[in-house]
Amino acid sequence: MMSKGRSYMLDTMTILWHAFLPQRLPMAVRGVLVDEASALCFSTVSLWEMGLKMSVGGYLGFRLPADWDICIPEGLEQQGITRLAIESEHCRRIQDLPFHHRDPFDRMLAAQCQIEGHSILSSDGIFDAYGVPRVW
């Protein structure tokens, strides 16, 4: 399902698996991640989600380093994966999204993908309900 020259956003779990458990990523996602024609980004909202998750005990199956807030974004950026800031138009788009589910992080990722024209690298089928093209 790869397409040359497409733009993709990594969702939060894709970021974490890419960084710490890459063998868990499907081949289709790994293909996008190494395709030089793919424009890749991650959202600031994923960092916010990680901080919230760490404040309530962290993730099952792996531990984040104490300096995750530095090493994760730096590592992604060193790989040419750019950070997408949360902009006012992304926030406005959320107002118009149907409530397929209430997770504010996924809703922001869906809004950003819609506004920016990105597909998403995610195992979460909720993005399908928002019309966001998904690779998994």
ABEGO torsion letter per residue (X at the ends): XBBBGBBBBBBAAAAAAAAABAAABBAAAAAAAABAABBBBBBAAAAAAAAAAAAAGEBBGBBBBAAAAAAAAAAAAAAGBBBBBBBAAAAAAAAABBBABABAAAAAAAAAAAAAGBBBBBABAAAAAAGBBBBX
